[in-house]
């Protein structure tokens, strides 16, 4: 964590160059895309000359589509054909803006698309006119992000820490972008709990999906954990993200990992499913808490009414002020058939999906359907003040359509509300964190599946209830005269 903070501090210090010429809320728009370029450039360094040479050879032969061949030469899912390295942009200060544009154009299609999502083009001339472009790039080049020294997981953590700082500086919410790393580790532990033996088998292939993937932190942690069990496991990552900046960082991260970055889709998961018809072994997500879904109401309501249970939202629709249960239903729709091995889901919610809505409401109908289908395996109550943008209570829901025999018809409730350590310095609303010992103990409680002071096991039908209205008839008033 110290190295991550040191890198983040060094990158954050670059923002001081922008003071006065840029608003604090704009710092990230300048610095994040340049950091992405620096990272990609250092990853490509060993094969850069070979890629340029091979590209020239193929074009001389009249080959038009050189993308696949150059990927193979690069040994990556992306490449850059520009003659200059990122740090060599500094060799010609008078033409640095022109060279930077050409450098960006030199990237392969998907990498270039990710950089374009930052909308960085509009800042190049502005920085040059303010005599800042050279200075900023020079400072970025001082940051060593070579993969031999900064792992993919560490790079993801650095991006997330920067986003948190930029969001805090502009009074925006970092919670829309990422989840605290220790909460991610807990969720992945719970998601994979009990699957260790299967994951260690030779030739195992697993797919992981996050419908609100942000910068890809949950996907990265899931991949890393599976590889701890089995370094040879083939893990394919899939995601969808609404925020263009977060999407761009996630795509860059997938490219560096050697993942197929086209599996990360930009757009709204609820109204425009980017992975329609696909199914996954594991699903994990932290959808936004309490976000109004009225902007996409028409598409969601149409799917609910026309497709019913053949679509994603057959069980019901929650109130428009909170779409968390819609994301949950979306993930449930991505479950593989139990005959094909089924699916496990870990998703974090605040208390609203648990308690909002009386009998017969959309929320209640969704909860009833999940229980009747025996999909809900466990709920973990987390401590308050774990998240950056809210101090309220939160819960990890675990769902699966491949429950172990001893869990069928039952739901485990784990009370981890008092399992926390105090942070030395608050980060927004985050004043507490989970230690490694807490994560291990919560995971152990789930795996043991025993009743004790922190773990309760309850038959699913006991969660059902009815609302009974008792009408008290009006009593007639009789007046007796004198």
C-alpha positions in Angstrom: 0.0 0.0 0.0 2.9 2.3 0.7 4.2 2.0 -2.9 0.8 2.7 -4.2 0.4 5.8 -2.2 3.9 7.0 -3.2 3.1 6.6 -6.9 -0.3 8.3 -6.4 1.4 11.2 -4.5 3.9 11.7 -7.2 1.2 11.7 -9.9 -1.0 13.9 -7.8 1.8 16.5 -7.4 1.6 17.0 -11.2 -1.7 18.7 -10.6 0.1 21.6 -9.0 1.3 22.6 -12.5 -2.3 23.1 -13.6 -3.3 25.3 -10.7 -4.6 28.6 -12.0 -5.0 27.5 -15.6 -7.4 24.7 -14.8 -10.2 24.2 -12.2 -9.6 21.5 -9.6 -12.5 19.5 -11.1 -10.5 19.4 -14.4 -7.2 18.0 -13.1 -8.1 14.4 -13.8 -9.2 15.1 -17.3 -5.6 16.1 -18.1 -3.5 13.8 -15.9 -5.4 10.4 -16.2 -5.1 10.0 -20.0 -1.4 10.9 -19.9 -0.8 8.4 -17.1 -2.6 5.8 -19.2 -0.4 6.6 -22.2 2.7 6.4 -20.0 1.7 2.9 -18.7 0.9 1.6 -22.2 4.1 3.0 -23.5 6.2 1.2 -20.9 4.4 -2.1 -21.4 5.1 -1.9 -25.2 8.8 -0.9 -24.9 10.4 -4.4 -25.4 8.7 -5.0 -28.8 8.3 -1.4 -30.1 11.0 -1.5 -32.8 9.9 -4.9 -34.0 6.3 -3.7 -34.4 7.4 -0.6 -36.4 9.6 -2.7 -38.7 7.0 -5.4 -39.2 4.3 -2.8 -39.9 6.5 -1.2 -42.7 7.1 -4.6 -44.2 3.5 -5.6 -44.3 2.4 -2.3 -45.8 5.2 -2.6 -48.5 3.6 -6.0 -49.4 0.2 -4.3 -49.8 -1.3 -5.7 -46.6 -4.1 -3.4 -45.5 -5.2 -5.0 -42.2 -2.1 -5.3 -40.1 -3.7 -5.2 -36.7 -3.7 -8.9 -35.9 -0.2 -9.5 -37.1 1.2 -6.6 -35.2 -0.5 -7.7 -32.0 1.3 -11.0 -32.3 4.7 -9.1 -32.8 3.9 -6.9 -29.8 2.9 -9.9 -27.6 0.0 -7.8 -26.4 -3.6 -7.0 -27.4 -2.4 -3.6 -28.6 0.6 -1.8 -30.1 1.8 1.6 -31.1 3.5 2.2 -34.5 4.6 5.8 -34.0 8.4 6.2 -34.3 8.6 8.1 -31.0 8.3 6.7 -27.5 6.3 8.7 -25.0 9.4 10.2 -23.3 10.8 11.2 -26.8 7.9 13.7 -27.2 10.1 16.0 -25.1 12.9 16.0 -27.7 11.1 18.6 -29.9 9.4 21.1 -27.5 8.3 23.4 -30.3 6.2 20.6 -32.0 5.2 18.6 -29.0 1.4 19.1 -29.6 1.7 17.8 -33.2 3.9 14.9 -32.1 1.5 14.0 -29.3 -1.5 13.8 -31.6 0.5 11.6 -34.0 1.6 9.4 -31.1 -2.0 8.9 -30.0 -2.9 8.0 -33.6 -0.1 5.4 -33.7 -2.0 3.2 -31.2 -4.0 0.2 -32.3 -7.8 0.7 -32.6 -9.0 -0.3 -29.1 -6.2 1.5 -27.2 -6.8 4.6 -29.3 -10.5 4.4 -28.6 -9.9 4.1 -24.8 -7.7 7.3 -24.9 -10.3 9.1 -27.0 -12.9 8.4 -24.3 -11.0 10.8 -22.0 -11.9 13.6 -24.5 -8.2 14.6 -24.1 -7.9 16.1 -27.6 -9.5 19.4 -26.5 -6.8 19.9 -23.8 -3.8 19.5 -26.1 -3.8 23.0 -27.6 -5.0 24.5 -24.3 -2.0 23.1 -22.5 0.3 24.1 -25.3 -1.0 27.7 -25.3 -0.5 27.9 -21.6 3.1 26.6 -22.0 2.1 23.6 -19.9 2.1 20.6 -22.3 5.9 20.1 -22.2 6.0 20.6 -18.4 3.2 18.1 -17.7 4.5 15.4 -20.0 8.0 15.8 -18.5 6.6 15.3 -15.0 4.6 12.3 -16.2 7.8 10.8 -17.6 9.3 10.9 -14.1 6.7 8.3 -13.0 8.0 4.7 -13.5 5.0 2.5 -14.3 6.8 -0.4 -15.9 4.9 -3.7 -15.3 8.1 -5.2 -13.8 7.8 -2.7 -11.0 4.1 -1.9 -10.8 1.8 -4.9 -11.2 -1.6 -4.8 -12.9 -3.4 -5.0 -9.5 -1.2 -2.2 -8.1 -1.8 -0.1 -11.2 -5.5 -0.5 -10.8 -5.2 0.6 -7.2 -3.2 3.7 -8.2 -5.8 4.7 -10.8 -8.6 4.3 -8.2 -6.7 6.3 -5.6 -6.2 9.1 -8.1 -9.9 9.0 -9.1 -10.8 9.3 -5.4 -8.5 12.3 -5.0 -9.7 14.0 -8.1 -13.3 13.4 -7.1 -12.7 14.7 -3.6 -11.1 17.8 -5.1 -14.1 18.6 -7.2 -16.7 17.6 -4.6 -17.9 14.7 -6.6 -18.5 11.2 -5.4 -15.7 8.6 -5.6 -18.2 5.9 -4.7 -19.6 6.0 -8.3 -16.2 4.8 -9.5 -14.9 2.2 -7.2 -15.2 0.1 -4.0 -12.6 0.1 -1.2 -10.0 -2.6 -2.0 -10.6 -4.5 1.2 -14.3 -4.8 0.5 -13.4 -6.1 -3.0 -11.1 -8.7 -1.5 -13.9 -9.8 0.9 -16.4 -10.1 -2.0 -14.1 -12.1 -4.1 -13.2 -14.4 -1.2 -16.9 -15.0 -0.6 -17.6 -15.4 -4.3 -15.0 -18.1 -4.7 -15.5 -19.7 -1.3 -15.9 -23.5 -1.6 -14.7 -23.5 -5.3 -11.0 -23.9 -4.5 -10.8 -27.6 -5.4 -12.5 -27.1 -8.8 -10.4 -24.0 -9.6 -7.2 -25.9 -9.0 -8.0 -28.5 -11.7 -5.9 -28.5 -14.8 -7.4 -26.7 -17.9 -10.0 -24.9 -15.9 -11.7 -21.9 -17.7 -13.7 -19.3 -15.8 -15.6 -16.2 -16.9 -16.2 -13.2 -14.6 -18.7 -10.4 -15.2 -19.2 -7.0 -13.6 -22.2 -5.0 -14.8 -21.0 -1.7 -13.2 -17.2 -2.3 -13.5 -15.8 1.2 -13.0 -12.1 1.0 -13.5 -12.1 -2.8 -13.4 -11.0 -3.3 -9.8 -13.3 -6.2 -9.0 -12.5 -8.0 -12.2 -8.8 -7.6 -11.5 -9.1 -8.9 -8.0 -11.2 -11.9 -9.1 -8.6 -12.8 -11.8 -5.7 -12.4 -9.3 -7.5 -14.6 -6.7 -8.3 -17.4 -9.2 -4.7 -17.3 -10.3 -3.5 -17.7 -6.7 -5.4 -21.0 -6.7 -4.3 -22.0 -10.1 -1.7 -19.9 -12.1 -2.6 -21.9 -15.2 -6.3 -21.2 -15.1 -7.8 -19.3 -18.1 -9.8 -16.4 -16.8 -11.9 -14.3 -19.1 -13.1 -10.9 -17.8 -16.2 -9.1 -19.0 -17.7 -5.8 -17.9 -19.9 -2.8 -18.7 -19.5 0.8 -17.5 -21.5 4.0 -18.0 -18.8 6.6 -17.1 -16.5 7.1 -20.2 -13.4 8.0 -18.1 -13.7 4.9 -15.9 -14.4 2.8 -19.0 -11.2 4.1 -20.6 -9.1 3.2 -17.6 -10.7 -0.3 -17.5 -10.1 -0.9 -21.2 -6.4 0.1 -20.7 -6.1 -2.2 -17.8 -7.6 -5.1 -19.7 -5.2 -4.4 -22.6 -2.2 -4.6 -20.3 -3.4 -7.8 -18.7 -3.7 -9.5 -22.1 -7.4 -9.7 -21.7 -9.8 -9.2 -24.7 -10.6 -5.5 -24.0 -13.6 -5.7 -26.4 -15.3 -7.6 -23.6 -15.6 -4.2 -21.8 -18.6 -2.3 -23.1 -19.5 1.4 -22.7 -23.1 2.1 -21.8 -26.0 1.6 -19.4 -26.3 -2.0 -18.4 -30.0 -1.6 -17.5 -31.3 -0.1 -20.7 -28.7 -1.4 -23.2 -27.3 -4.8 -22.2 -23.9 -5.0 -23.8 -23.6 -8.8 -23.2 -27.0 -9.9 -24.3 -27.5 -13.6 -24.2 -24.1 -14.3 -22.5 -23.7 -16.3 -19.3 -20.9 -16.3 -16.8 -19.4 -18.5 -14.1 -19.1 -15.6 -11.6 -20.8 -12.2 -11.4 -19.7 -9.4 -9.0 -20.7 -5.8 -8.7 -21.1 -2.7 -6.6 -24.0 -0.9 -8.4 -24.6 2.7 -7.4 -26.7 3.1 -4.2 -30.0 4.8 -4.5 -29.7 6.1 -8.1 -32.9 7.2 -9.9 -33.6 5.1 -13.0 -36.3 7.2 -14.5 -34.1 8.2 -17.4 -34.1 4.7 -18.7 -37.6 3.8 -17.5 -39.1 3.4 -20.9 -36.7 0.7 -22.0 -36.9 -1.2 -18.7 -40.6 -1.1 -18.4 -41.1 -2.2 -22.0 -38.8 -5.2 -21.3 -40.7 -6.0 -18.1 -44.1 -5.8 -19.7 -43.4 -7.5 -23.1 -40.8 -10.2 -22.1 -41.9 -10.9 -18.5 -39.8 -13.7 -17.1 -38.2 -14.3 -20.5 -36.5 -11.0 -20.0 -34.4 -9.7 -17.1 -37.1 -7.9 -15.0 -39.9 -10.4 -14.9 -40.2 -10.6 -11.1 -41.0 -6.9 -10.7 -39.7 -3.3 -10.8 -38.5 -1.3 -7.8 -39.5 2.3 -7.2 -37.8 4.7 -9.7 -35.8 6.4 -7.0 -33.5 3.3 -6.4 -32.4 0.9 -9.2 -30.2 -1.4 -7.1 -32.5 -4.4 -7.5 -32.6 -3.9 -11.2 -28.8 -4.5 -11.3 -29.3 -7.6 -9.2 -31.9 -9.0 -11.6 -29.6 -8.2 -14.5 -26.9 -10.3 -12.9 -29.3 -13.1 -12.2 -30.2 -13.1 -15.9 -26.5 -13.9 -16.6 -26.5 -17.1 -14.6 -25.4 -20.3 -16.4 -27.8 -23.3 -16.4 -27.1 -25.4 -13.3 -26.6 -28.4 -15.6 -23.6 -26.4 -17.1 -22.2 -25.7 -13.7 -24.3 -22.7 -12.6 -23.2 -19.3 -11.4 -22.3 -17.5 -8.2 -23.0 -13.8 -7.6 -21.6 -11.3 -5.1 -23.2 -7.9 -5.0 -23.0 -5.1 -2.5 -26.1 -3.0 -1.6 -27.1 -0.5 1.1 -30.1 -1.4 3.3 -32.8 -0.3 0.8 -33.1 -3.5 -1.2 -33.5 -5.4 2.0 -36.2 -3.3 3.7 -37.9 -1.0 1.2 -41.4 -1.8 -0.1 -44.3 -3.5 1.6 -46.0 -6.8 0.6 -47.0 -6.7 -3.0 -44.6 -3.9 -4.0 -42.0 -4.3 -6.7 -39.2 -4.7 -4.2 -41.1 -7.2 -2.2 -42.0 -9.3 -5.3 -38.4 -9.4 -6.3 -37.2 -10.5 -2.9 -40.0 -13.2 -2.8 -39.0 -14.5 -6.2 -35.3 -14.8 -5.2 -36.3 -16.7 -2.1 -38.8 -19.0 -3.9 -36.2 -19.8 -6.6 -33.8 -20.6 -3.7 -31.1 -18.2 -5.2 -30.2 -16.3 -2.1 -27.4 -18.1 -0.2 -26.1 -15.5 2.3 -26.2 -11.8 3.4 -23.3 -10.3 5.2 -23.9 -7.1 7.2 -20.8 -4.9 6.9 -19.7 -2.2 9.3 -20.8 1.4 8.7 -18.4 4.0 7.4 -16.6 1.6 5.0 -17.3 3.5 1.8 -16.0 6.8 0.5 -19.2 8.5 -0.3 -21.6 7.2 2.4 -21.4 6.2 6.0 -24.5 4.2 6.0 -24.9 0.4 6.5 -24.1 -1.9 3.5 -24.6 -5.6 2.8 -23.0 -8.2 0.6 -25.5 -10.5 -1.0 -24.4 -13.9 -2.2 -26.6 -15.7 -4.7 -26.2 -18.9 -6.6 -28.2 -21.5 -8.6 -25.9 -24.3 -7.5 -26.3 -24.4 -3.7 -24.7 -27.2 -1.9 -27.2 -29.8 -0.6 -26.9 -28.6 3.0 -27.7 -25.0 2.0 -30.8 -25.7 0.0 -33.9 -23.8 1.2 -31.7 -21.9 3.7 -30.2 -18.4 4.0 -27.2 -17.6 6.1 -27.0 -14.2 7.8 -23.6 -13.1 8.9 -23.2 -10.1 11.3 -19.9 -8.4 10.6 -21.0 -5.0 11.8 -18.5 -4.8 14.6 -15.6 -6.3 12.6 -13.6 -3.2 11.7 -10.5 -1.1 12.4 -10.3 2.6 12.6 -8.4 4.5 9.9 -5.7 6.9 10.9 -7.1 9.4 8.5 -10.6 9.6 7.1 -11.1 9.5 3.4 -14.4 11.2 2.7 -17.0 9.3 4.6 -14.6 6.3 5.0 -13.4 6.1 8.6 -13.1 2.4 9.0 -11.6 -0.5 7.1 -11.5 -4.3 7.2 -8.2 -5.9 8.1 -7.0 -9.2 6.5 -8.0 -10.9 9.7 -11.5 -9.6 9.5 -11.8 -10.8 5.8 -10.5 -14.2 6.7 -12.9 -14.6 9.6 -16.0 -13.5 7.6 -15.0 -15.9 4.9 -14.5 -18.7 7.5 -17.9 -18.0 9.0 -19.5 -18.4 5.5 -17.6 -21.6 4.7 -18.3 -23.2 8.1 -22.1 -22.7 7.6 -22.7 -23.0 11.4 -24.9 -21.1 13.8 -23.1 -18.9 16.4 -23.3 -15.4 17.7 -22.3 -14.0 14.3 -23.9 -16.5 12.0 -27.6 -17.4 11.8 -29.1 -19.9 9.4 -32.8 -19.4 8.6 -35.3 -21.3 6.4 -36.1 -19.1 3.3 -39.9 -19.3 4.0 -39.4 -17.5 7.3 -38.6 -14.3 5.4 -42.1 -14.2 3.9 -44.8 -12.0 5.3 -48.2 -10.7 4.5 -49.6 -7.2 5.1 -53.1 -7.6 6.5 -55.3 -4.5 6.7 -57.9 -4.6 9.5 -60.8 -2.3 8.7 -62.6 -1.2 11.8 -66.2 -0.4 11.0 -67.6 2.9 12.1 -69.8 2.6 15.2 -73.2 4.3 15.0 -73.7 7.0 17.5 -77.0 6.9 19.4 -78.3 9.8 21.3 -80.9 9.2 24.0 -83.0 12.1 24.8 -84.1 13.2 28.3 
